[in-house]
Amino acid sequence: VAAFMVEPIQGEAGVVVPDLGYLTGVRELCTRHQVLFIADEIQTGLA
């Protein structure tokens, strides 16, 4: 696996937020296995 890409807050069909601790857990797994962690979304960038 080269990278794990995630959209932290999904805005289509309502606002979908990941469960508490999910992103932290994924980040820890990526660090442990030397996998690039990419978090990118637009929903919170509309300011």
Secondary structure, DSSP 8 states (H G I E B T S, - for coil): --EEEE-SSB-TTS-B---TTHHHHHHHHHHHTT-EEEE--SGGG--
